[in-house]
Amino acid sequence: MTPEQARAHAALILIHRLVRNHGLTAEEAVTAVAQRRRREDGPHTELVIAEAHAVVAEAAAPVMALMKKMAEAMQPMMQAASAAMAELARAFKPTTGKTAAARRDRPAWASPYGPRPHRR
């Protein structure tokens, strides 16, 4: 479906909903949708906007429900991964104070390998 076909299909859906839900005539609904598409204001602009929002909300509801189920299903795995990462971080922590003591003999910015060679 091309973008123009998708826009035409969306316009037909809005026109149908305006006639069914708000009692507009077909001509009023077509005019209202066309005005909104041209970014013009008309007497039914708010209805067109409300119906467009309703269509998007209805289309997004199943996707949001699926995402919620996926998040709930992934929660135990994420908790286990978090615990494993915490354990890994604890395993890499130094257990002796040698690293802190070794750094006290020189400033933090100084390299233990001597000064950097000068480039010309």
GUDOZA-199789 format. One record per residue: residue in one letter; x, y, z of N, C-alpha, C in turn. Coordinates in steps of 0.1 Angstrom, whole numbers, padded with zeros to 4 digits, always signed. Example, Ala and Ser with C-alpha at 12.3 -4.5 7.8 and 13.67 -1.06 7.14 Angstrom:
// GUDOZA-199789
A+0132-0057+0078+0123-0045+0078+0132-0033+0078 S+0128-0022+0071+0137-0011+0071+0129+0000+0079 
***
This chain:
// GUDOZA-199789
M+0009-0012+0000+0000+0000+0000+0009+0012+0000 T+0007+0021-0009+0014+0033-0010+0010+0043+0001 P+0018+0053+0004+0014+0063+0014+0001+0070+0010 E-0001+0073-0003-0013+0080-0007-0025+0071-0005 Q-0024+0058-0008-0034+0048-0005-0038+0047+0009 A-0027+0047+0018-0029+0046+0032-0037+0059+0037 R-0033+0071+0032-0040+0083+0036-0055+0082+0032 A-0057+0077+0020-0071+0076+0015-0079+0067+0023 H-0073+0055+0027-0080+0046+0035-0083+0052+0049 A-0073+0059+0055-0075+0065+0068-0087+0075+0067 A-0087+0083+0056-0098+0093+0054-0111+0086+0054 L-0112+0075+0047-0125+0068+0046-0129+0062+0060 I-0119+0058+0067-0123+0053+0081-0128+0064+0089 L-0121+0076+0089-0126+0087+0096-0140+0092+0092 I-0142+0092+0079-0155+0097+0074-0166+0087+0079 H-0163+0074+0078-0173+0064+0083-0176+0066+0098 R-0165+0068+0106-0167+0070+0120-0175+0083+0123 L-0172+0094+0116-0179+0106+0118-0194+0105+0115 V-0197+0098+0105-0211+0095+0101-0218+0086+0112 R-0211+0076+0115-0217+0066+0125-0218+0071+0139 N-0207+0077+0144-0206+0081+0158-0212+0095+0161 H-0212+0104+0151-0216+0118+0154-0227+0123+0146 G-0233+0114+0137-0245+0118+0130-0242+0128+0119 L-0230+0130+0115-0227+0139+0104-0232+0133+0091 T-0236+0141+0081-0239+0136+0068-0226+0132+0061 A-0227+0124+0051-0215+0120+0044-0207+0132+0038 E-0215+0142+0033-0209+0154+0028-0201+0162+0039 E-0208+0163+0050-0202+0171+0061-0189+0164+0066 A-0190+0150+0066-0178+0143+0071-0166+0144+0061 V-0170+0143+0048-0159+0144+0038-0153+0158+0038 T-0161+0168+0040-0156+0182+0040-0147+0184+0053 A-0152+0178+0064-0144+0180+0076-0130+0173+0075 V-0130+0161+0070-0117+0154+0068-0108+0161+0058 A-0114+0166+0048-0106+0173+0038-0100+0186+0043 Q-0108+0193+0051-0103+0205+0057-0092+0202+0067 R-0093+0192+0074-0083+0188+0084-0070+0184+0077 R-0072+0177+0066-0060+0173+0058-0053+0185+0052 R-0060+0195+0049-0054+0208+0044-0050+0217+0055 R-0051+0212+0067-0048+0220+0080-0056+0233+0081 E-0069+0232+0077-0078+0243+0078-0087+0239+0090 D-0093+0249+0096-0102+0247+0107-0116+0248+0101 G-0125+0240+0107-0139+0240+0102-0148+0237+0114 P-0161+0236+0112-0170+0234+0123-0169+0220+0130 H-0163+0211+0123-0162+0197+0128-0147+0193+0130 T-0138+0203+0131-0124+0200+0133-0121+0192+0145 E-0127+0195+0156-0125+0188+0169-0130+0174+0168 L-0141+0171+0161-0146+0158+0159-0136+0149+0151 V-0131+0155+0141-0121+0148+0132-0109+0144+0141 I-0104+0154+0149-0092+0151+0157-0095+0140+0167 A-0107+0141+0174-0111+0132+0184-0112+0118+0178 E-0118+0116+0166-0119+0103+0160-0105+0098+0156 A-0097+0107+0151-0083+0102+0147-0076+0097+0159 H-0077+0104+0170-0071+0099+0183-0077+0086+0187 A-0090+0084+0186-0097+0072+0190-0092+0060+0181 V-0090+0062+0168-0086+0052+0159-0071+0048+0163 V-0063+0057+0166-0049+0054+0169-0049+0046+0183 A-0057+0051+0192-0058+0044+0205-0063+0029+0204 E-0073+0027+0195-0078+0014+0193-0068+0005+0186 A-0060+0011+0177-0050+0003+0170-0038+0000+0179 A-0035+0009+0188-0024+0007+0197-0027-0002+0209 A-0039-0004+0213-0043-0011+0225-0038-0026+0224 P-0039-0033+0213-0034-0047+0213-0019-0047+0214 V-0012-0038+0208+0002-0037+0208+0007-0034+0223 M+0001-0025+0229+0004-0022+0243+0002-0033+0252 A-0009-0041+0250-0012-0052+0258-0002-0063+0256 L+0003-0065+0244+0013-0075+0241+0026-0071+0248 M+0030-0058+0247+0042-0053+0253+0042-0055+0268 K+0030-0052+0274+0029-0054+0289+0031-0069+0292 K+0025-0078+0285+0027-0092+0287+0042-0096+0286 M+0048-0091+0275+0062-0094+0273+0071-0089+0285 A+0068-0076+0290+0075-0071+0301+0074-0079+0313 E+0061-0084+0316+0059-0092+0327+0066-0106+0326 A+0066-0111+0314+0073-0124+0312+0088-0123+0313 M+0093-0111+0310+0108-0109+0310+0113-0105+0324 Q+0104-0102+0333+0108-0097+0346+0116-0107+0354 P+0113-0120+0355+0121-0129+0362+0135-0130+0356 M+0136-0130+0342+0149-0131+0336+0157-0119+0338 M+0151-0107+0338+0159-0095+0341+0164-0095+0356 Q+0155-0100+0365+0160-0100+0379+0172-0110+0380 A+0171-0121+0373+0182-0131+0374+0195-0125+0368 A+0193-0118+0356+0204-0112+0350+0210-0101+0359 S+0202-0094+0365+0207-0083+0375+0215-0089+0386 A+0210-0100+0392+0217-0107+0402+0230-0112+0397 A+0230-0118+0385+0243-0123+0380+0253-0112+0377 M+0248-0101+0372+0258-0090+0370+0263-0084+0383 A+0255-0084+0394+0260-0079+0407+0270-0089+0412 E+0268-0102+0410+0277-0112+0415+0290-0111+0407 L+0289-0108+0394+0301-0107+0386+0309-0094+0390 A+0302-0083+0393+0309-0071+0398+0316-0073+0411 R+0309-0081+0420+0316-0084+0433+0328-0092+0431 A+0328-0101+0421+0339-0110+0418+0351-0102+0413 F+0349-0091+0406+0360-0083+0401+0365-0073+0410 K+0358-0071+0422+0363-0061+0431+0376-0066+0438 P+0386-0057+0439+0399-0061+0446+0396-0064+0460 T+0402-0075+0465+0400-0079+0479+0411-0074+0488 T+0422-0070+0482+0433-0065+0490+0434-0050+0488 G+0441-0043+0497+0443-0028+0495+0455-0025+0488 K+0461-0034+0481+0474-0031+0474+0473-0020+0463 T+0462-0020+0456+0461-0010+0445+0460+0004+0451 A+0453+0006+0461+0452+0019+0467+0465+0023+0473 A+0472+0014+0479+0485+0018+0485+0496+0020+0474 A+0495+0013+0463+0505+0015+0452+0503+0029+0446 R+0492+0034+0446+0489+0047+0439+0493+0059+0448 R+0496+0057+0461+0499+0068+0470+0513+0073+0468 D+0522+0065+0461+0536+0070+0459+0537+0079+0447 R+0526+0082+0440+0527+0091+0428+0513+0098+0427 P+0513+0109+0421+0501+0116+0418+0492+0108+0409 A+0479+0110+0410+0469+0103+0402+0471+0104+0387 W+0476+0116+0383+0478+0118+0369+0491+0112+0363 A+0500+0108+0372+0513+0104+0368+0512+0089+0363 S+0520+0086+0353+0520+0072+0348+0531+0064+0355 P+0529+0052+0358+0539+0044+0364+0551+0040+0355 Y+0549+0044+0342+0559+0041+0332+0567+0052+0328 G+0566+0063+0335+0574+0075+0332+0567+0085+0324 P+0573+0096+0321+0566+0107+0313+0564+0102+0299 R+0554+0108+0293+0551+0105+0279+0562+0111+0270 P+0565+0104+0259+0575+0110+0250+0569+0123+0243 H+0578+0132+0241+0574+0145+0234+0574+0142+0219 R+0564+0147+0213+0563+0146+0198+0566+0159+0192 R+0573+0159+0181+0576+0171+0174+0571+0171+0160 
***
